[in-house]
C-alpha cells in the first residue's frame, strides 16, 4: 500500500493483497512461488512505457479507500 502512490506494484495473491490490488487495474498479481510469473510481471512494467496507468490507478485507490483521516472519522462515529 505504501508504494502504490509512487510506483506500479507487483504482488502475490496471498492474504489480503487481492483486496488491495485488482490485477491489471491497480497493479499486477502473480501466484505465490511462481518465479516465471513474477519475472514476466516485472518485465511488463519495465517495457510498458509511458505512461503506466497502474501507478495512477493504484495511487487513486490508496487515497480513495485508505485515507487515515477518513477511516478514523468513520471509526469514531461507530
mmCIF file of the N, C-alpha and C atoms, coordinates in Angstrom:
data_MODEL
# 
_entry.id   MODEL 
# 
loop_
_atom_site.group_PDB 
_atom_site.id 
_atom_site.type_symbol 
_atom_site.label_atom_id 
_atom_site.label_alt_id 
_atom_site.label_comp_id 
_atom_site.label_asym_id 
_atom_site.label_entity_id 
_atom_site.label_seq_id 
_atom_site.pdbx_PDB_ins_code 
_atom_site.Cartn_x 
_atom_site.Cartn_y 
_atom_site.Cartn_z 
_atom_site.occupancy 
_atom_site.B_iso_or_equiv 
_atom_site.pdbx_formal_charge 
_atom_site.auth_seq_id 
_atom_site.auth_comp_id 
_atom_site.auth_asym_id 
_atom_site.auth_atom_id 
_atom_site.pdbx_PDB_model_num 
ATOM 1   N N  . UNK A 1 1  ? 0.819   -1.189  0.000   1.00 0.00 ? 1  UNK A N  1 
ATOM 2   C CA . UNK A 1 1  ? 0.000   0.000   0.000   1.00 0.00 ? 1  UNK A CA 1 
ATOM 3   C C  . UNK A 1 1  ? 0.869   1.261   0.000   1.00 0.00 ? 1  UNK A C  1 
ATOM 4   N N  . UNK A 1 2  ? 1.938   1.233   0.757   1.00 0.00 ? 2  UNK A N  1 
ATOM 5   C CA . UNK A 1 2  ? 2.787   2.408   0.866   1.00 0.00 ? 2  UNK A CA 1 
ATOM 6   C C  . UNK A 1 2  ? 3.465   2.749   -0.454  1.00 0.00 ? 2  UNK A C  1 
ATOM 7   N N  . UNK A 1 3  ? 3.757   1.756   -1.274  1.00 0.00 ? 3  UNK A N  1 
ATOM 8   C CA . UNK A 1 3  ? 4.441   2.005   -2.546  1.00 0.00 ? 3  UNK A CA 1 
ATOM 9   C C  . UNK A 1 3  ? 3.482   2.393   -3.667  1.00 0.00 ? 3  UNK A C  1 
ATOM 10  N N  . UNK A 1 4  ? 2.226   2.009   -3.564  1.00 0.00 ? 4  UNK A N  1 
ATOM 11  C CA . UNK A 1 4  ? 1.291   2.204   -4.671  1.00 0.00 ? 4  UNK A CA 1 
ATOM 12  C C  . UNK A 1 4  ? 1.147   3.653   -5.139  1.00 0.00 ? 4  UNK A C  1 
ATOM 13  N N  . UNK A 1 5  ? 1.184   4.648   -4.284  1.00 0.00 ? 5  UNK A N  1 
ATOM 14  C CA . UNK A 1 5  ? 1.078   6.020   -4.797  1.00 0.00 ? 5  UNK A CA 1 
ATOM 15  C C  . UNK A 1 5  ? 2.289   6.458   -5.627  1.00 0.00 ? 5  UNK A C  1 
ATOM 16  N N  . UNK A 1 6  ? 3.407   5.754   -5.478  1.00 0.00 ? 6  UNK A N  1 
ATOM 17  C CA . UNK A 1 6  ? 4.629   6.185   -6.163  1.00 0.00 ? 6  UNK A CA 1 
ATOM 18  C C  . UNK A 1 6  ? 5.069   5.270   -7.291  1.00 0.00 ? 6  UNK A C  1 
ATOM 19  N N  . UNK A 1 7  ? 4.714   3.995   -7.217  1.00 0.00 ? 7  UNK A N  1 
ATOM 20  C CA . UNK A 1 7  ? 5.225   3.011   -8.172  1.00 0.00 ? 7  UNK A CA 1 
ATOM 21  C C  . UNK A 1 7  ? 4.137   2.021   -8.559  1.00 0.00 ? 7  UNK A C  1 
ATOM 22  N N  . UNK A 1 8  ? 4.153   1.546   -9.801  1.00 0.00 ? 8  UNK A N  1 
ATOM 23  C CA . UNK A 1 8  ? 3.276   0.427   -10.129 1.00 0.00 ? 8  UNK A CA 1 
ATOM 24  C C  . UNK A 1 8  ? 3.763   -0.797  -9.367  1.00 0.00 ? 8  UNK A C  1 
ATOM 25  N N  . UNK A 1 9  ? 2.858   -1.595  -8.840  1.00 0.00 ? 9  UNK A N  1 
ATOM 26  C CA . UNK A 1 9  ? 3.228   -2.674  -7.933  1.00 0.00 ? 9  UNK A CA 1 
ATOM 27  C C  . UNK A 1 9  ? 2.926   -4.053  -8.492  1.00 0.00 ? 9  UNK A C  1 
ATOM 28  N N  . UNK A 1 10 ? 3.790   -4.992  -8.114  1.00 0.00 ? 10 UNK A N  1 
ATOM 29  C CA . UNK A 1 10 ? 3.602   -6.418  -8.380  1.00 0.00 ? 10 UNK A CA 1 
ATOM 30  C C  . UNK A 1 10 ? 3.574   -7.100  -7.025  1.00 0.00 ? 10 UNK A C  1 
ATOM 31  N N  . UNK A 1 11 ? 2.599   -7.965  -6.826  1.00 0.00 ? 11 UNK A N  1 
ATOM 32  C CA . UNK A 1 11 ? 2.485   -8.675  -5.548  1.00 0.00 ? 11 UNK A CA 1 
ATOM 33  C C  . UNK A 1 11 ? 1.922   -10.065 -5.804  1.00 0.00 ? 11 UNK A C  1 
ATOM 34  N N  . UNK A 1 12 ? 1.992   -10.895 -4.784  1.00 0.00 ? 12 UNK A N  1 
ATOM 35  C CA . UNK A 1 12 ? 1.435   -12.243 -4.899  1.00 0.00 ? 12 UNK A CA 1 
ATOM 36  C C  . UNK A 1 12 ? 0.017   -12.276 -4.359  1.00 0.00 ? 12 UNK A C  1 
ATOM 37  N N  . UNK A 1 13 ? -0.736  -13.248 -4.833  1.00 0.00 ? 13 UNK A N  1 
ATOM 38  C CA . UNK A 1 13 ? -2.127  -13.422 -4.396  1.00 0.00 ? 13 UNK A CA 1 
ATOM 39  C C  . UNK A 1 13 ? -2.138  -14.168 -3.058  1.00 0.00 ? 13 UNK A C  1 
ATOM 40  N N  . UNK A 1 14 ? -1.813  -13.464 -1.991  1.00 0.00 ? 14 UNK A N  1 
ATOM 41  C CA . UNK A 1 14 ? -1.826  -14.051 -0.651  1.00 0.00 ? 14 UNK A CA 1 
ATOM 42  C C  . UNK A 1 14 ? -2.574  -13.123 0.298   1.00 0.00 ? 14 UNK A C  1 
ATOM 43  N N  . UNK A 1 15 ? -3.070  -13.679 1.364   1.00 0.00 ? 15 UNK A N  1 
ATOM 44  C CA . UNK A 1 15 ? -3.816  -12.993 2.430   1.00 0.00 ? 15 UNK A CA 1 
ATOM 45  C C  . UNK A 1 15 ? -4.712  -11.889 1.872   1.00 0.00 ? 15 UNK A C  1 
ATOM 46  N N  . UNK A 1 16 ? -4.530  -10.659 2.306   1.00 0.00 ? 16 UNK A N  1 
ATOM 47  C CA . UNK A 1 16 ? -5.407  -9.570  1.913   1.00 0.00 ? 16 UNK A CA 1 
ATOM 48  C C  . UNK A 1 16 ? -4.959  -8.785  0.704   1.00 0.00 ? 16 UNK A C  1 
ATOM 49  N N  . UNK A 1 17 ? -3.876  -9.183  0.075   1.00 0.00 ? 17 UNK A N  1 
ATOM 50  C CA . UNK A 1 17 ? -3.351  -8.420  -1.059  1.00 0.00 ? 17 UNK A CA 1 
ATOM 51  C C  . UNK A 1 17 ? -4.381  -8.256  -2.180  1.00 0.00 ? 17 UNK A C  1 
ATOM 52  N N  . UNK A 1 18 ? -5.114  -9.295  -2.580  1.00 0.00 ? 18 UNK A N  1 
ATOM 53  C CA . UNK A 1 18 ? -6.101  -9.096  -3.637  1.00 0.00 ? 18 UNK A CA 1 
ATOM 54  C C  . UNK A 1 18 ? -7.235  -8.127  -3.270  1.00 0.00 ? 18 UNK A C  1 
ATOM 55  N N  . UNK A 1 19 ? -7.417  -7.863  -1.986  1.00 0.00 ? 19 UNK A N  1 
ATOM 56  C CA . UNK A 1 19 ? -8.387  -6.847  -1.583  1.00 0.00 ? 19 UNK A CA 1 
ATOM 57  C C  . UNK A 1 19 ? -7.868  -5.440  -1.872  1.00 0.00 ? 19 UNK A C  1 
ATOM 58  N N  . UNK A 1 20 ? -6.563  -5.296  -1.918  1.00 0.00 ? 20 UNK A N  1 
ATOM 59  C CA . UNK A 1 20 ? -5.927  -4.006  -2.179  1.00 0.00 ? 20 UNK A CA 1 
ATOM 60  C C  . UNK A 1 20 ? -5.653  -3.799  -3.662  1.00 0.00 ? 20 UNK A C  1 
ATOM 61  N N  . UNK A 1 21 ? -5.141  -4.814  -4.317  1.00 0.00 ? 21 UNK A N  1 
ATOM 62  C CA . UNK A 1 21 ? -4.734  -4.691  -5.716  1.00 0.00 ? 21 UNK A CA 1 
ATOM 63  C C  . UNK A 1 21 ? -5.671  -5.502  -6.603  1.00 0.00 ? 21 UNK A C  1 
ATOM 64  N N  . UNK A 1 22 ? -6.300  -4.825  -7.544  1.00 0.00 ? 22 UNK A N  1 
ATOM 65  C CA . UNK A 1 22 ? -7.080  -5.510  -8.563  1.00 0.00 ? 22 UNK A CA 1 
ATOM 66  C C  . UNK A 1 22 ? -6.146  -5.753  -9.745  1.00 0.00 ? 22 UNK A C  1 
ATOM 67  N N  . UNK A 1 23 ? -5.912  -7.010  -10.052 1.00 0.00 ? 23 UNK A N  1 
ATOM 68  C CA . UNK A 1 23 ? -4.947  -7.388  -11.078 1.00 0.00 ? 23 UNK A CA 1 
ATOM 69  C C  . UNK A 1 23 ? -5.245  -6.699  -12.410 1.00 0.00 ? 23 UNK A C  1 
ATOM 70  N N  . UNK A 1 24 ? -4.227  -6.029  -12.939 1.00 0.00 ? 24 UNK A N  1 
ATOM 71  C CA . UNK A 1 24 ? -4.343  -5.363  -14.221 1.00 0.00 ? 24 UNK A CA 1 
ATOM 72  C C  . UNK A 1 24 ? -4.947  -3.975  -14.153 1.00 0.00 ? 24 UNK A C  1 
ATOM 73  N N  . UNK A 1 25 ? -5.458  -3.597  -13.007 1.00 0.00 ? 25 UNK A N  1 
ATOM 74  C CA . UNK A 1 25 ? -6.037  -2.259  -12.855 1.00 0.00 ? 25 UNK A CA 1 
ATOM 75  C C  . UNK A 1 25 ? -5.207  -1.388  -11.921 1.00 0.00 ? 25 UNK A C  1 
ATOM 76  N N  . UNK A 1 26 ? -4.974  -1.875  -10.700 1.00 0.00 ? 26 UNK A N  1 
ATOM 77  C CA . UNK A 1 26 ? -4.220  -1.116  -9.691  1.00 0.00 ? 26 UNK A CA 1 
ATOM 78  C C  . UNK A 1 26 ? -2.784  -1.598  -9.564  1.00 0.00 ? 26 UNK A C  1 
ATOM 79  N N  . UNK A 1 27 ? -2.475  -2.737  -10.126 1.00 0.00 ? 27 UNK A N  1 
ATOM 80  C CA . UNK A 1 27 ? -1.168  -3.368  -10.019 1.00 0.00 ? 27 UNK A CA 1 
ATOM 81  C C  . UNK A 1 27 ? -1.253  -4.726  -10.686 1.00 0.00 ? 27 UNK A C  1 
ATOM 82  N N  . UNK A 1 28 ? -0.238  -5.528  -10.481 1.00 0.00 ? 28 UNK A N  1 
ATOM 83  C CA . UNK A 1 28 ? -0.208  -6.864  -11.065 1.00 0.00 ? 28 UNK A CA 1 
ATOM 84  C C  . UNK A 1 28 ? -0.103  -7.894  -9.950  1.00 0.00 ? 28 UNK A C  1 
ATOM 85  N N  . UNK A 1 29 ? -0.898  -8.945  -10.055 1.00 0.00 ? 29 UNK A N  1 
ATOM 86  C CA . UNK A 1 29 ? -0.862  -10.034 -9.084  1.00 0.00 ? 29 UNK A CA 1 
ATOM 87  C C  . UNK A 1 29 ? -0.351  -11.297 -9.760  1.00 0.00 ? 29 UNK A C  1 
ATOM 88  N N  . UNK A 1 30 ? 0.495   -12.016 -9.050  1.00 0.00 ? 30 UNK A N  1 
ATOM 89  C CA . UNK A 1 30 ? 1.029   -13.282 -9.548  1.00 0.00 ? 30 UNK A CA 1 
ATOM 90  C C  . UNK A 1 30 ? 0.803   -14.356 -8.492  1.00 0.00 ? 30 UNK A C  1 
ATOM 91  N N  . UNK A 1 31 ? 0.765   -15.619 -8.913  1.00 0.00 ? 31 UNK A N  1 
ATOM 92  C CA . UNK A 1 31 ? 0.601   -16.694 -7.937  1.00 0.00 ? 31 UNK A CA 1 
ATOM 93  C C  . UNK A 1 31 ? 1.820   -16.789 -7.013  1.00 0.00 ? 31 UNK A C  1 
ATOM 94  N N  . UNK A 1 32 ? 1.624   -17.208 -5.773  1.00 0.00 ? 32 UNK A N  1 
ATOM 95  C CA . UNK A 1 32 ? 2.752   -17.394 -4.862  1.00 0.00 ? 32 UNK A CA 1 
ATOM 96  C C  . UNK A 1 32 ? 3.722   -18.437 -5.410  1.00 0.00 ? 32 UNK A C  1 
ATOM 97  N N  . UNK A 1 33 ? 4.990   -18.225 -5.167  1.00 0.00 ? 33 UNK A N  1 
ATOM 98  C CA . UNK A 1 33 ? 6.065   -19.158 -5.532  1.00 0.00 ? 33 UNK A CA 1 
ATOM 99  C C  . UNK A 1 33 ? 6.153   -19.424 -7.025  1.00 0.00 ? 33 UNK A C  1 
ATOM 100 N N  . UNK A 1 34 ? 5.721   -18.469 -7.847  1.00 0.00 ? 34 UNK A N  1 
ATOM 101 C CA . UNK A 1 34 ? 5.790   -18.622 -9.306  1.00 0.00 ? 34 UNK A CA 1 
ATOM 102 C C  . UNK A 1 34 ? 6.790   -17.608 -9.860  1.00 0.00 ? 34 UNK A C  1 
ATOM 103 N N  . UNK A 1 35 ? 8.060   -17.988 -9.829  1.00 0.00 ? 35 UNK A N  1 
ATOM 104 C CA . UNK A 1 35 ? 9.128   -17.086 -10.265 1.00 0.00 ? 35 UNK A CA 1 
ATOM 105 C C  . UNK A 1 35 ? 8.969   -16.628 -11.709 1.00 0.00 ? 35 UNK A C  1 
ATOM 106 N N  . UNK A 1 36 ? 8.610   -17.526 -12.657 1.00 0.00 ? 36 UNK A N  1 
ATOM 107 C CA . UNK A 1 36 ? 8.423   -17.055 -14.032 1.00 0.00 ? 36 UNK A CA 1 
ATOM 108 C C  . UNK A 1 36 ? 7.309   -16.001 -14.155 1.00 0.00 ? 36 UNK A C  1 
ATOM 109 N N  . UNK A 1 37 ? 6.214   -16.172 -13.406 1.00 0.00 ? 37 UNK A N  1 
ATOM 110 C CA . UNK A 1 37 ? 5.133   -15.185 -13.453 1.00 0.00 ? 37 UNK A CA 1 
ATOM 111 C C  . UNK A 1 37 ? 5.593   -13.858 -12.865 1.00 0.00 ? 37 UNK A C  1 
ATOM 112 N N  . UNK A 1 38 ? 6.364   -13.912 -11.792 1.00 0.00 ? 38 UNK A N  1 
ATOM 113 C CA . UNK A 1 38 ? 6.893   -12.690 -11.187 1.00 0.00 ? 38 UNK A CA 1 
ATOM 114 C C  . UNK A 1 38 ? 7.813   -11.970 -12.168 1.00 0.00 ? 38 UNK A C  1 
ATOM 115 N N  . UNK A 1 39 ? 8.709   -12.721 -12.798 1.00 0.00 ? 39 UNK A N  1 
ATOM 116 C CA . UNK A 1 39 ? 9.631   -12.124 -13.769 1.00 0.00 ? 39 UNK A CA 1 
ATOM 117 C C  . UNK A 1 39 ? 8.863   -11.503 -14.934 1.00 0.00 ? 39 UNK A C  1 
ATOM 118 N N  . UNK A 1 40 ? 7.828   -12.178 -15.413 1.00 0.00 ? 40 UNK A N  1 
ATOM 119 C CA . UNK A 1 40 ? 7.037   -11.658 -16.532 1.00 0.00 ? 40 UNK A CA 1 
ATOM 120 C C  . UNK A 1 40 ? 6.307   -10.374 -16.130 1.00 0.00 ? 40 UNK A C  1 
ATOM 121 N N  . UNK A 1 41 ? 5.794   -10.321 -14.914 1.00 0.00 ? 41 UNK A N  1 
ATOM 122 C CA . UNK A 1 41 ? 5.095   -9.121  -14.449 1.00 0.00 ? 41 UNK A CA 1 
ATOM 123 C C  . UNK A 1 41 ? 6.059   -7.945  -14.322 1.00 0.00 ? 41 UNK A C  1 
ATOM 124 N N  . UNK A 1 42 ? 7.236   -8.195  -13.789 1.00 0.00 ? 42 UNK A N  1 
ATOM 125 C CA . UNK A 1 42 ? 8.238   -7.124  -13.669 1.00 0.00 ? 42 UNK A CA 1 
ATOM 126 C C  . UNK A 1 42 ? 8.661   -6.652  -15.044 1.00 0.00 ? 42 UNK A C  1 
ATOM 127 N N  . UNK A 1 43 ? 8.871   -7.589  -15.957 1.00 0.00 ? 43 UNK A N  1 
ATOM 128 C CA . UNK A 1 43 ? 9.245   -7.228  -17.330 1.00 0.00 ? 43 UNK A CA 1 
ATOM 129 C C  . UNK A 1 43 ? 8.150   -6.377  -17.976 1.00 0.00 ? 43 UNK A C  1 
ATOM 130 N N  . UNK A 1 44 ? 6.899   -6.752  -17.745 1.00 0.00 ? 44 UNK A N  1 
ATOM 131 C CA . UNK A 1 44 ? 5.771   -5.973  -18.290 1.00 0.00 ? 44 UNK A CA 1 
ATOM 132 C C  . UNK A 1 44 ? 5.837   -4.534  -17.808 1.00 0.00 ? 44 UNK A C  1 
ATOM 133 N N  . UNK A 1 45 ? 6.119   -4.338  -16.529 1.00 0.00 ? 45 UNK A N  1 
ATOM 134 C CA . UNK A 1 45 ? 6.209   -2.978  -16.000 1.00 0.00 ? 45 UNK A CA 1 
ATOM 135 C C  . UNK A 1 45 ? 7.373   -2.214  -16.612 1.00 0.00 ? 45 UNK A C  1 
ATOM 136 N N  . UNK A 1 46 ? 8.479   -2.880  -16.807 1.00 0.00 ? 46 UNK A N  1 
ATOM 137 C CA . UNK A 1 46 ? 9.656   -2.229  -17.384 1.00 0.00 ? 46 UNK A CA 1 
ATOM 138 C C  . UNK A 1 46 ? 9.387   -1.805  -18.826 1.00 0.00 ? 46 UNK A C  1 
ATOM 139 N N  . UNK A 1 47 ? 8.738   -2.681  -19.595 1.00 0.00 ? 47 UNK A N  1 
ATOM 140 C CA . UNK A 1 47 ? 8.525   -2.413  -21.018 1.00 0.00 ? 47 UNK A CA 1 
ATOM 141 C C  . UNK A 1 47 ? 7.304   -1.546  -21.294 1.00 0.00 ? 47 UNK A C  1 
ATOM 142 N N  . UNK A 1 48 ? 6.405   -1.418  -20.343 1.00 0.00 ? 48 UNK A N  1 
ATOM 143 C CA . UNK A 1 48 ? 5.164   -0.674  -20.517 1.00 0.00 ? 48 UNK A CA 1 
ATOM 144 C C  . UNK A 1 48 ? 5.424   0.803   -20.269 1.00 0.00 ? 48 UNK A C  1 
ATOM 145 N N  . UNK A 1 49 ? 5.900   1.486   -21.272 1.00 0.00 ? 49 UNK A N  1 
ATOM 146 C CA . UNK A 1 49 ? 6.263   2.895   -21.131 1.00 0.00 ? 49 UNK A CA 1 
ATOM 147 C C  . UNK A 1 49 ? 5.517   3.737   -22.127 1.00 0.00 ? 49 UNK A C  1 
ATOM 148 N N  . UNK A 1 50 ? 5.573   5.016   -21.938 1.00 0.00 ? 50 UNK A N  1 
ATOM 149 C CA . UNK A 1 50 ? 4.879   5.740   -20.903 1.00 0.00 ? 50 UNK A CA 1 
ATOM 150 C C  . UNK A 1 50 ? 3.419   5.934   -21.274 1.00 0.00 ? 50 UNK A C  1 
ATOM 151 N N  . UNK A 1 51 ? 2.569   6.410   -20.501 1.00 0.00 ? 51 UNK A N  1 
ATOM 152 C CA . UNK A 1 51 ? 2.602   6.312   -19.049 1.00 0.00 ? 51 UNK A CA 1 
ATOM 153 C C  . UNK A 1 51 ? 2.022   4.978   -18.597 1.00 0.00 ? 51 UNK A C  1 
ATOM 154 N N  . UNK A 1 52 ? 2.298   4.617   -17.409 1.00 0.00 ? 52 UNK A N  1 
ATOM 155 C CA . UNK A 1 52 ? 1.783   3.358   -16.897 1.00 0.00 ? 52 UNK A CA 1 
ATOM 156 C C  . UNK A 1 52 ? 0.535   3.638   -16.060 1.00 0.00 ? 52 UNK A C  1 
ATOM 157 N N  . UNK A 1 53 ? -0.640  3.220   -16.526 1.00 0.00 ? 53 UNK A N  1 
ATOM 158 C CA . UNK A 1 53 ? -1.871  3.523   -15.787 1.00 0.00 ? 53 UNK A CA 1 
ATOM 159 C C  . UNK A 1 53 ? -1.960  2.802   -14.434 1.00 0.00 ? 53 UNK A C  1 
ATOM 160 N N  . UNK A 1 54 ? -1.184  1.731   -14.232 1.00 0.00 ? 54 UNK A N  1 
ATOM 161 C CA . UNK A 1 54 ? -1.232  1.019   -12.954 1.00 0.00 ? 54 UNK A CA 1 
ATOM 162 C C  . UNK A 1 54 ? -0.839  1.935   -11.799 1.00 0.00 ? 54 UNK A C  1 
ATOM 163 N N  . UNK A 1 55 ? 0.169   2.752   -12.002 1.00 0.00 ? 55 UNK A N  1 
ATOM 164 C CA . UNK A 1 55 ? 0.600   3.668   -10.946 1.00 0.00 ? 55 UNK A CA 1 
ATOM 165 C C  . UNK A 1 55 ? -0.500  4.683   -10.644 1.00 0.00 ? 55 UNK A C  1 
ATOM 166 N N  . UNK A 1 56 ? -1.062  5.271   -11.671 1.00 0.00 ? 56 UNK A N  1 
ATOM 167 C CA . UNK A 1 56 ? -2.115  6.271   -11.483 1.00 0.00 ? 56 UNK A CA 1 
ATOM 168 C C  . UNK A 1 56 ? -3.331  5.651   -10.786 1.00 0.00 ? 56 UNK A C  1 
ATOM 169 N N  . UNK A 1 57 ? -3.732  4.467   -11.237 1.00 0.00 ? 57 UNK A N  1 
ATOM 170 C CA . UNK A 1 57 ? -4.884  3.799   -10.638 1.00 0.00 ? 57 UNK A CA 1 
ATOM 171 C C  . UNK A 1 57 ? -4.598  3.361   -9.200  1.00 0.00 ? 57 UNK A C  1 
ATOM 172 N N  . UNK A 1 58 ? -3.393  2.857   -8.959  1.00 0.00 ? 58 UNK A N  1 
ATOM 173 C CA . UNK A 1 58 ? -3.019  2.455   -7.607  1.00 0.00 ? 58 UNK A CA 1 
ATOM 174 C C  . UNK A 1 58 ? -3.014  3.629   -6.649  1.00 0.00 ? 58 UNK A C  1 
ATOM 175 N N  . UNK A 1 59 ? -2.475  4.743   -7.116  1.00 0.00 ? 59 UNK A N  1 
ATOM 176 C CA . UNK A 1 59 ? -2.449  5.963   -6.290  1.00 0.00 ? 59 UNK A CA 1 
ATOM 177 C C  . UNK A 1 59 ? -3.870  6.394   -5.948  1.00 0.00 ? 59 UNK A C  1 
ATOM 178 N N  . UNK A 1 60 ? -4.738  6.423   -6.958  1.00 0.00 ? 60 UNK A N  1 
ATOM 179 C CA . UNK A 1 60 ? -6.119  6.842   -6.739  1.00 0.00 ? 60 UNK A CA 1 
ATOM 180 C C  . UNK A 1 60 ? -6.817  5.911   -5.755  1.00 0.00 ? 60 UNK A C  1 
ATOM 181 N N  . UNK A 1 61 ? -6.575  4.619   -5.870  1.00 0.00 ? 61 UNK A N  1 
ATOM 182 C CA . UNK A 1 61 ? -7.238  3.663   -4.974  1.00 0.00 ? 61 UNK A CA 1 
ATOM 183 C C  . UNK A 1 61 ? -6.798  3.851   -3.524  1.00 0.00 ? 61 UNK A C  1 
ATOM 184 N N  . UNK A 1 62 ? -5.499  4.000   -3.312  1.00 0.00 ? 62 UNK A N  1 
ATOM 185 C CA . UNK A 1 62 ? -4.990  4.173   -1.949  1.00 0.00 ? 62 UNK A CA 1 
ATOM 186 C C  . UNK A 1 62 ? -5.557  5.440   -1.325  1.00 0.00 ? 62 UNK A C  1 
ATOM 187 N N  . UNK A 1 63 ? -5.547  6.537   -2.072  1.00 0.00 ? 63 UNK A N  1 
ATOM 188 C CA . UNK A 1 63 ? -6.044  7.789   -1.498  1.00 0.00 ? 63 UNK A CA 1 
ATOM 189 C C  . UNK A 1 63 ? -7.558  7.773   -1.304  1.00 0.00 ? 63 UNK A C  1 
ATOM 190 N N  . UNK A 1 64 ? -8.279  7.042   -2.133  1.00 0.00 ? 64 UNK A N  1 
ATOM 191 C CA . UNK A 1 64 ? -9.737  6.986   -2.000  1.00 0.00 ? 64 UNK A CA 1 
ATOM 192 C C  . UNK A 1 64 ? -10.181 6.034   -0.895  1.00 0.00 ? 64 UNK A C  1 
ATOM 193 N N  . UNK A 1 65 ? -9.543  4.867   -0.813  1.00 0.00 ? 65 UNK A N  1 
ATOM 194 C CA . UNK A 1 65 ? -10.027 3.815   0.081   1.00 0.00 ? 65 UNK A CA 1 
ATOM 195 C C  . UNK A 1 65 ? -9.261  3.683   1.391   1.00 0.00 ? 65 UNK A C  1 
ATOM 196 N N  . UNK A 1 66 ? -8.088  4.264   1.480   1.00 0.00 ? 66 UNK A N  1 
ATOM 197 C CA . UNK A 1 66 ? -7.245  4.062   2.661   1.00 0.00 ? 66 UNK A CA 1 
ATOM 198 C C  . UNK A 1 66 ? -6.766  5.397   3.216   1.00 0.00 ? 66 UNK A C  1 
ATOM 199 N N  . UNK A 1 67 ? -7.692  6.324   3.370   1.00 0.00 ? 67 UNK A N  1 
ATOM 200 C CA . UNK A 1 67 ? -7.396  7.646   3.887   1.00 0.00 ? 67 UNK A CA 1 
ATOM 201 C C  . UNK A 1 67 ? -7.459  7.594   5.413   1.00 0.00 ? 67 UNK A C  1 
ATOM 202 N N  . UNK A 1 68 ? -6.345  7.837   6.062   1.00 0.00 ? 68 UNK A N  1 
ATOM 203 C CA . UNK A 1 68 ? -6.264  7.724   7.515   1.00 0.00 ? 68 UNK A CA 1 
ATOM 204 C C  . UNK A 1 68 ? -7.274  8.626   8.225   1.00 0.00 ? 68 UNK A C  1 
ATOM 205 N N  . UNK A 1 69 ? -7.382  9.880   7.819   1.00 0.00 ? 69 UNK A N  1 
ATOM 206 C CA . UNK A 1 69 ? -8.309  10.794  8.486   1.00 0.00 ? 69 UNK A CA 1 
ATOM 207 C C  . UNK A 1 69 ? -9.750  10.339  8.311   1.00 0.00 ? 69 UNK A C  1 
ATOM 208 N N  . UNK A 1 70 ? -10.099 9.913   7.097   1.00 0.00 ? 70 UNK A N  1 
ATOM 209 C CA . UNK A 1 70 ? -11.469 9.463   6.848   1.00 0.00 ? 70 UNK A CA 1 
ATOM 210 C C  . UNK A 1 70 ? -11.767 8.177   7.610   1.00 0.00 ? 70 UNK A C  1 
ATOM 211 N N  . UNK A 1 71 ? -10.835 7.246   7.599   1.00 0.00 ? 71 UNK A N  1 
ATOM 212 C CA . UNK A 1 71 ? -11.046 5.994   8.336   1.00 0.00 ? 71 UNK A CA 1 
ATOM 213 C C  . UNK A 1 71 ? -11.190 6.243   9.840   1.00 0.00 ? 71 UNK A C  1 
ATOM 214 N N  . UNK A 1 72 ? -10.392 7.155   10.379  1.00 0.00 ? 72 UNK A N  1 
ATOM 215 C CA . UNK A 1 72 ? -10.501 7.480   11.805  1.00 0.00 ? 72 UNK A CA 1 
ATOM 216 C C  . UNK A 1 72 ? -11.843 8.127   12.112  1.00 0.00 ? 72 UNK A C  1 
ATOM 217 N N  . UNK A 1 73 ? -12.316 8.996   11.217  1.00 0.00 ? 73 UNK A N  1 
ATOM 218 C CA . UNK A 1 73 ? -13.612 9.638   11.401  1.00 0.00 ? 73 UNK A CA 1 
ATOM 219 C C  . UNK A 1 73 ? -14.728 8.590   11.439  1.00 0.00 ? 73 UNK A C  1 
ATOM 220 N N  . UNK A 1 74 ? -14.683 7.644   10.503  1.00 0.00 ? 74 UNK A N  1 
ATOM 221 C CA . UNK A 1 74 ? -15.700 6.594   10.451  1.00 0.00 ? 74 UNK A CA 1 
ATOM 222 C C  . UNK A 1 74 ? -15.661 5.748   11.720  1.00 0.00 ? 74 UNK A C  1 
ATOM 223 N N  . UNK A 1 75 ? -14.477 5.388   12.164  1.00 0.00 ? 75 UNK A N  1 
ATOM 224 C CA . UNK A 1 75 ? -14.358 4.583   13.374  1.00 0.00 ? 75 UNK A CA 1 
ATOM 225 C C  . UNK A 1 75 ? -14.857 5.343   14.605  1.00 0.00 ? 75 UNK A C  1 
ATOM 226 N N  . UNK A 1 76 ? -14.605 6.625   14.626  1.00 0.00 ? 76 UNK A N  1 
ATOM 227 C CA . UNK A 1 76 ? -15.023 7.436   15.767  1.00 0.00 ? 76 UNK A CA 1 
ATOM 228 C C  . UNK A 1 76 ? -16.538 7.516   15.876  1.00 0.00 ? 76 UNK A C  1 
ATOM 229 N N  . UNK A 1 77 ? -17.232 7.516   14.770  1.00 0.00 ? 77 UNK A N  1 
ATOM 230 C CA . UNK A 1 77 ? -18.686 7.657   14.780  1.00 0.00 ? 77 UNK A CA 1 
ATOM 231 C C  . UNK A 1 77 ? -19.414 6.323   14.933  1.00 0.00 ? 77 UNK A C  1 
ATOM 232 N N  . UNK A 1 78 ? -18.695 5.214   14.905  1.00 0.00 ? 78 UNK A N  1 
ATOM 233 C CA . UNK A 1 78 ? -19.376 3.913   15.042  1.00 0.00 ? 78 UNK A CA 1 
ATOM 234 C C  . UNK A 1 78 ? -19.325 3.403   16.450  1.00 0.00 ? 78 UNK A C  1 
# 
